[in-house]
């Protein structure tokens, strides 16, 4: 039985982007469906980037061991700036051989989350978000097929 006056089901896509922090240019992109995990796209994005990567910055959705491993496998010298979850705990080796994530947790414990953002340079992520907002103004809020 059809119900009149209802909107049809709409599916959306997610565009994952890698941008050059210095120039703002898009260096890689992956288009996925709405159910794809953000962290699972780090490898495919990094595979598209030509040259070396100095740092990887992402939001809390990227706080996964696999993300750190993907970045380290392709760009061992790259620094990962991802805010740890509020419930995050240090690894077992944090005292003897801290990981990047352990060092982030230590800095958050010392300075607080806002202090970590400022000290780590995570606030630069806001510039990328502003760049995306500018692009949306040009192309509009949605794309039609």
MIDOSE-1310 file (N, C-alpha, C; in nm, 2 decimals, decimal comma, always signed):
residues 145
xxxx	+0,08/-0,12/+0,00/+0,00/+0,00/+0,00/+0,09/+0,12/+0,00; +0,06/+0,22/-0,09/+0,14/+0,34/-0,10/+0,07/+0,45/-0,01; +0,16/+0,52/+0,05/+0,11/+0,64/+0,13/+0,13/+0,76/+0,05; +0,03/+0,84/+0,03/+0,05/+0,96/-0,06/+0,10/+1,07/+0,03
xxxx	+0,18/+1,16/-0,04/+0,24/+1,27/+0,03/+0,36/+1,25/+0,11; +0,42/+1,13/+0,10/+0,54/+1,11/+0,18/+0,66/+1,14/+0,08; +0,77/+1,18/+0,14/+0,89/+1,20/+0,07/+0,96/+1,06/+0,04; +1,02/+1,05/-0,08/+1,08/+0,93/-0,11/+1,21/+0,92/-0,03
xxxx	+1,26/+0,80/-0,01/+1,38/+0,77/+0,06/+1,50/+0,82/-0,01; +1,58/+0,90/+0,06/+1,70/+0,96/+0,00/+1,82/+0,90/+0,06; +1,91/+0,86/-0,02/+2,04/+0,81/+0,03/+2,15/+0,92/+0,01; +2,24/+0,93/+0,10/+2,34/+1,03/+0,08/+2,48/+0,96/+0,07
xxxx	+2,57/+1,04/+0,02/+2,71/+0,99/+0,01/+2,80/+1,08/+0,10; +2,91/+1,03/+0,14/+3,01/+1,11/+0,22/+3,13/+1,12/+0,13; +3,18/+1,25/+0,13/+3,30/+1,28/+0,05/+3,42/+1,29/+0,16; +3,51/+1,21/+0,15/+3,63/+1,21/+0,24/+3,74/+1,28/+0,16
xxxx	+3,80/+1,38/+0,22/+3,90/+1,46/+0,16/+4,03/+1,46/+0,23; +4,14/+1,47/+0,16/+4,27/+1,50/+0,22/+4,32/+1,63/+0,15; +4,36/+1,72/+0,24/+4,40/+1,85/+0,19/+4,54/+1,89/+0,23; +4,61/+1,96/+0,15/+4,74/+2,01/+0,19/+4,72/+2,13/+0,28
xxxx	+4,77/+2,12/+0,40/+4,75/+2,22/+0,50/+4,81/+2,36/+0,46; +4,92/+2,35/+0,39/+4,99/+2,48/+0,35/+4,91/+2,55/+0,24; +4,86/+2,48/+0,14/+4,80/+2,54/+0,02/+4,64/+2,54/+0,02; +4,59/+2,44/+0,10/+4,44/+2,43/+0,10/+4,39/+2,34/-0,02
xxxx	+4,48/+2,30/-0,10/+4,44/+2,22/-0,22/+4,40/+2,08/-0,18; +4,30/+2,02/-0,24/+4,26/+1,89/-0,22/+4,36/+1,79/-0,29; +4,42/+1,70/-0,21/+4,52/+1,61/-0,27/+4,47/+1,47/-0,28; +4,35/+1,44/-0,22/+4,29/+1,30/-0,24/+4,15/+1,31/-0,20
xxxx	+4,07/+1,22/-0,26/+3,93/+1,21/-0,22/+3,87/+1,07/-0,24; +3,78/+1,04/-0,16/+3,71/+0,91/-0,16/+3,56/+0,93/-0,14; +3,48/+0,88/-0,22/+3,33/+0,89/-0,21/+3,27/+0,76/-0,16; +3,20/+0,76/-0,04/+3,15/+0,64/+0,01/+3,00/+0,66/+0,04
xxxx	+2,93/+0,55/+0,08/+2,80/+0,56/+0,12/+2,79/+0,60/+0,27; +2,67/+0,63/+0,32/+2,66/+0,69/+0,45/+2,70/+0,59/+0,56; +2,70/+0,46/+0,54/+2,73/+0,37/+0,64/+2,88/+0,33/+0,65; +2,97/+0,39/+0,57/+3,11/+0,36/+0,58/+3,18/+0,44/+0,69
xxxx	+3,26/+0,37/+0,76/+3,33/+0,42/+0,88/+3,44/+0,52/+0,83; +3,45/+0,64/+0,89/+3,55/+0,74/+0,84/+3,69/+0,69/+0,85; +3,72/+0,62/+0,96/+3,86/+0,57/+0,98/+3,90/+0,47/+0,88; +3,81/+0,40/+0,82/+3,84/+0,30/+0,72/+3,89/+0,36/+0,59
xxxx	+3,87/+0,49/+0,57/+3,91/+0,56/+0,45/+4,05/+0,62/+0,45; +4,12/+0,61/+0,57/+4,25/+0,67/+0,58/+4,35/+0,61/+0,48; +4,35/+0,48/+0,48/+4,44/+0,41/+0,38/+4,42/+0,45/+0,24; +4,29/+0,44/+0,19/+4,27/+0,48/+0,05/+4,30/+0,63/+0,02
xxxx	+4,28/+0,71/+0,12/+4,32/+0,86/+0,10/+4,47/+0,87/+0,09; +4,54/+0,81/+0,18/+4,69/+0,82/+0,18/+4,75/+0,76/+0,06; +4,69/+0,66/+0,00/+4,74/+0,59/-0,12/+4,74/+0,69/-0,24; +4,65/+0,79/-0,23/+4,64/+0,88/-0,34/+4,73/+1,00/-0,33
xxxx	+4,79/+1,02/-0,21/+4,87/+1,14/-0,19/+5,01/+1,12/-0,25; +5,05/+1,21/-0,33/+5,19/+1,20/-0,39/+5,29/+1,27/-0,29; +5,40/+1,21/-0,27/+5,50/+1,27/-0,18/+5,48/+1,23/-0,04; +5,55/+1,30/+0,05/+5,55/+1,27/+0,19/+5,43/+1,34/+0,26
xxxx	+5,39/+1,29/+0,37/+5,29/+1,35/+0,45/+5,36/+1,39/+0,59; +5,35/+1,52/+0,63/+5,41/+1,56/+0,75/+5,32/+1,53/+0,87; +5,19/+1,55/+0,85/+5,09/+1,53/+0,96/+4,96/+1,49/+0,91; +4,88/+1,42/+0,99/+4,75/+1,38/+0,97/+4,66/+1,43/+1,08
xxxx	+4,56/+1,51/+1,04/+4,47/+1,57/+1,14/+4,33/+1,52/+1,11; +4,26/+1,47/+1,21/+4,12/+1,43/+1,19/+4,04/+1,45/+1,32; +3,91/+1,44/+1,31/+3,83/+1,46/+1,43/+3,83/+1,33/+1,51; +3,75/+1,33/+1,61/+3,74/+1,21/+1,70/+3,70/+1,08/+1,64
xxxx	+3,64/+1,09/+1,52/+3,60/+0,96/+1,46/+3,72/+0,89/+1,41; +3,83/+0,95/+1,41/+3,96/+0,88/+1,36/+4,04/+0,83/+1,48; +3,99/+0,84/+1,60/+4,06/+0,79/+1,72/+4,05/+0,64/+1,72; +4,13/+0,57/+1,64/+4,14/+0,42/+1,63/+4,28/+0,38/+1,61
xxxx	+4,32/+0,27/+1,66/+4,45/+0,21/+1,64/+4,48/+0,19/+1,50; +4,38/+0,15/+1,42/+4,40/+0,13/+1,28/+4,44/+0,25/+1,20; +4,39/+0,37/+1,24/+4,42/+0,49/+1,18/+4,57/+0,53/+1,20; +4,62/+0,52/+1,33/+4,76/+0,54/+1,36/+4,85/+0,44/+1,28
xxxx	+4,80/+0,32/+1,27/+4,88/+0,22/+1,20/+4,89/+0,25/+1,05; +4,78/+0,29/+0,99/+4,77/+0,32/+0,85/+4,87/+0,44/+0,82; +4,86/+0,54/+0,90/+4,95/+0,65/+0,88/+5,10/+0,61/+0,89; +5,13/+0,54/+1,00/+5,27/+0,50/+1,03/+5,32/+0,40/+0,92
xxxx	+5,24/+0,32/+0,86/+5,28/+0,23/+0,76/+5,32/+0,30/+0,63; +5,25/+0,41/+0,60/+5,28/+0,48/+0,47/+5,37/+0,60/+0,49; +5,36/+0,66/+0,61/+5,44/+0,78/+0,63/+5,49/+0,77/+0,78; +5,60/+0,70/+0,80/+5,65/+0,67/+0,94/+5,68/+0,80/+1,02
xxxx	+5,72/+0,91/+0,95/+5,76/+1,03/+1,02/+5,64/+1,13/+1,04; +5,52/+1,09/+0,99/+5,41/+1,18/+1,01/+5,35/+1,18/+1,15; +5,31/+1,30/+1,19/+5,25/+1,31/+1,32/+5,10/+1,30/+1,31; +5,03/+1,23/+1,40/+4,89/+1,22/+1,39/+4,83/+1,31/+1,50
xxxx	+4,74/+1,40/+1,46/+4,66/+1,48/+1,55/+4,52/+1,44/+1,55; +4,48/+1,36/+1,64/+4,34/+1,32/+1,65/+4,30/+1,33/+1,80; +4,20/+1,40/+1,84/+4,16/+1,41/+1,98/+4,12/+1,27/+2,03; +4,18/+1,22/+2,14/+4,14/+1,10/+2,20/+4,00/+1,11/+2,26
xxxx	+3,93/+1,00/+2,26/+3,79/+1,00/+2,33/+3,81/+1,04/+2,47; +3,70/+1,09/+2,53/+3,71/+1,13/+2,67/+3,73/+1,02/+2,76; +3,70/+0,90/+2,72/+3,72/+0,78/+2,80/+3,85/+0,70/+2,77; +3,93/+0,76/+2,69/+4,05/+0,70/+2,64/+4,15/+0,67/+2,76
xxxx	+4,22/+0,56/+2,75/+4,32/+0,52/+2,85/+4,45/+0,50/+2,78; +4,56/+0,53/+2,85/+4,69/+0,50/+2,78/+4,72/+0,36/+2,76; +4,81/+0,33/+2,66/+4,84/+0,19/+2,63/+4,93/+0,13/+2,75; +4,95/+0,00/+2,74/+5,03/-0,07/+2,84/+5,17/-0,02/+2,84
xxxx	+5,22/+0,02/+2,73/+5,36/+0,07/+2,72/+5,38/+0,22/+2,73; +5,28/+0,28/+2,78/+5,28/+0,43/+2,79/+5,39/+0,48/+2,88; +5,43/+0,41/+2,98/+5,54/+0,45/+3,07/+5,68/+0,44/+3,01; +5,70/+0,33/+2,93/+5,83/+0,30/+2,88/+5,85/+0,34/+2,73
xxxx	+5,75/+0,32/+2,65/+5,75/+0,36/+2,51/+5,62/+0,41/+2,46; +5,59/+0,54/+2,50/+5,46/+0,60/+2,47/+5,44/+0,61/+2,32; +5,32/+0,59/+2,27/+5,28/+0,61/+2,14/+5,24/+0,75/+2,12; +5,21/+0,79/+1,99/+5,17/+0,93/+1,97/+5,04/+0,96/+2,05
xxxx	+4,95/+0,86/+2,05/+4,82/+0,88/+2,12/+4,85/+0,89/+2,27; +4,94/+0,81/+2,33/+4,98/+0,82/+2,47/+5,03/+0,96/+2,50; +5,11/+1,02/+2,41/+5,17/+1,15/+2,44/+5,05/+1,25/+2,43; +4,96/+1,23/+2,35/+4,84/+1,32/+2,34/+4,76/+1,32/+2,48
xxxx	+4,74/+1,19/+2,52/+4,67/+1,18/+2,65/+4,75/+1,24/+2,77; +4,88/+1,23/+2,77/+4,96/+1,29/+2,87/+4,95/+1,44/+2,87; +4,95/+1,50/+2,75/+4,94/+1,64/+2,73/+4,80/+1,69/+2,78; +4,70/+1,62/+2,74/+4,56/+1,65/+2,79/+4,56/+1,65/+2,94
xxxx	+4,62/+1,55/+3,00/+4,62/+1,54/+3,15/+4,69/+1,66/+3,21; +4,80/+1,71/+3,14/+4,87/+1,82/+3,20/+4,80/+1,96/+3,17; +4,75/+1,98/+3,05/+4,70/+2,11/+3,01/+4,55/+2,12/+2,99; +4,49/+2,01/+2,99/+4,34/+2,01/+2,95/+4,33/+1,99/+2,80
xxxx	+4,20/+1,97/+2,76/+4,18/+1,94/+2,62/+4,21/+2,07/+2,53; +4,16/+2,19/+2,58/+4,19/+2,31/+2,50/+4,34/+2,34/+2,50; +4,41/+2,31/+2,60/+4,56/+2,33/+2,60/+4,62/+2,24/+2,50; +4,57/+2,11/+2,50/+4,63/+2,02/+2,40/+4,60/+2,07/+2,26
xxxx	+4,48/+2,12/+2,23/+4,45/+2,16/+2,10/+4,54/+2,27/+2,05; +4,57/+2,37/+2,15/+4,66/+2,48/+2,11/+4,80/+2,43/+2,09; +4,85/+2,35/+2,19/+4,99/+2,30/+2,18/+5,02/+2,21/+2,06; +4,92/+2,13/+2,03/+4,94/+2,03/+1,92/+4,92/+2,09/+1,78
xxxx	+4,85/+2,20/+1,77/+4,82/+2,26/+1,64/+4,69/+2,20/+1,58; +4,62/+2,13/+1,67/+4,49/+2,07/+1,62/+4,39/+2,18/+1,57; +4,40/+2,30/+1,63/+4,31/+2,41/+1,59/+4,32/+2,45/+1,44; +4,43/+2,41/+1,37/+4,44/+2,43/+1,23/+4,34/+2,36/+1,15
xxxx	+4,28/+2,26/+1,21/+4,17/+2,18/+1,15/+4,05/+2,28/+1,11; +4,04/+2,38/+1,19/+3,93/+2,48/+1,17/+3,94/+2,55/+1,04; +4,07/+2,57/+0,99/+4,09/+2,63/+0,86/+4,04/+2,54/+0,75; +4,06/+2,41/+0,76/+4,01/+2,32/+0,66/+3,86/+2,32/+0,66
xxxx	+3,80/+2,32/+0,78/+3,65/+2,33/+0,78/+3,60/+2,45/+0,72; +3,67/+2,56/+0,74/+3,63/+2,69/+0,68/+3,64/+2,68/+0,53; +3,74/+2,62/+0,48/+3,76/+2,60/+0,34/+3,65/+2,52/+0,28; +3,61/+2,41/+0,35/+3,50/+2,33/+0,30/+3,37/+2,41/+0,29
xxxx	+3,35/+2,49/+0,39/+3,23/+2,58/+0,40/+3,23/+2,67/+0,28; +3,34/+2,73/+0,24/+3,35/+2,82/+0,13/+3,32/+2,74/+0,00; +3,37/+2,62/-0,01/+3,34/+2,54/-0,13/+3,19/+2,51/-0,14; +3,13/+2,48/-0,03/+2,98/+2,45/-0,03/+2,90/+2,57/-0,07
xxxx	+2,95/+2,69/-0,04/+2,88/+2,81/-0,08/+2,88/+2,82/-0,24; +2,99/+2,78/-0,30/+3,00/+2,78/-0,44/+2,92/+2,68/-0,51; +2,92/+2,56/-0,46/+2,85/+2,45/-0,53/+2,71/+2,43/-0,47; +2,68/+2,49/-0,36/+2,54/+2,47/-0,30/+2,55/+2,37/-0,19
xxxx	+2,44/+2,36/-0,12/+2,43/+2,27/+0,00/+2,41/+2,12/-0,04; +2,37/+2,09/-0,16/+2,35/+1,96/-0,20/+2,37/+1,94/-0,35; +2,40/+1,82/-0,39/+2,42/+1,79/-0,53/+2,30/+1,70/-0,57; +2,25/+1,72/-0,69/+2,14/+1,64/-0,74/+2,19/+1,55/-0,85
x	+2,13/+1,44/-0,87/+2,18/+1,35/-0,97/+2,10/+1,37/-1,10
